[in-house]
Amino acid sequence: MPTSGYLSQSLRRPLPTKDDGILRTVADAAGYMMALSKDRQRAHWQRAARLLLEEAHAHDLSRQVELALFYDRQLDLRSGRLQSAETTMHA
């Protein structure tokens, strides 16, 4: 199980999901993955889970989670939340 220090790390950027969520931390991504239905547990999510369990660099995990969301058509690319969240991070 990943350590609390690892789980508290920020993803490389906030990832808005089509269910109105925003994944900001490794813990957010872990919770999202744990809630996936069986029919969504494909290779791209299995890779993300492996990175999580290995406590891979948060940047690498973030890229894989973003890719998995994109493949599942759950990354909200049109969301204004993505731009506003990135602006807040860089301010």
N, C-alpha and C positions, 0 to 999 in steps of 0.2 A: 504494500500500500504506500502511495506517495506520502512524503512528509508534509507537515503543515507549512513549512517554509517554501517548499516547492509549489504547493497548491495556491499560495498567496501571490505568486508571481503574476505580473501582467502579461497578457498576450501582446504580440507586436502591434496590434491595433484592435479596437473594439469590432466585434463581428456581429452585425445585426441579423437576426433570423426572421423568417417570414411569420413566425408565431409571436411576433412583437417582443422578442427577447433580445438582449445584447450580451454577448459573451465577452467579458473583459479580463477575466483571470483564468489561470489554469483550473481552479476549482469550478468556475462556471462551465468550462469546457467538459470537465469530468462529469459534472452533474447532468449536462446535456447528453453526453454519451451513455450514461447509466440509464437514462430515460428512453433511449431509442427502442422502438418496437423491433421484434425479431426480423421483420421483413426489410428493415433498413440497415441491418448489421452486415454490411458488405465489406469487401476488402479494404476500401478507403477508410472506413471506420475502424476496422481491425488494426490497420497500420497506426492510426491515431492512438488507439488504446495501448498498443505496444510501446509507442513513444512515451505515453503517460506513465506506464508501469516502470519503464526504464529511467524515468525522470530525465528525459532528453531535454536539451536546451529549450526554454519556453518559446523561443523564436521558431524552432523547428516544429514543435508541436502546433503552434499557432498556424503555420503554413499548411500543415496537414489537415487541421480542423477546417480551415477556410476552404481548402480543396474539397474535402468531404461534403461540406455544406453546399458548395457549388455543384458537385456531382448529383447531390440529392435534390437540387433546385430549392434549397432552403436558405441560401444566402440572399439577404434582401439587398440587392445591388442598387435598387432605385430609392432606397430609404435615405431621407435627409438626415437620419440618425447617424449614418456612417460619416458623413462630412462633418456634422456638428460634433460628434464624439472625437474625431481626429483633430479638429480645431482646438477643442478643449485640452487634449493631451499635449499639444505643442504650444499652448499659450503660457 
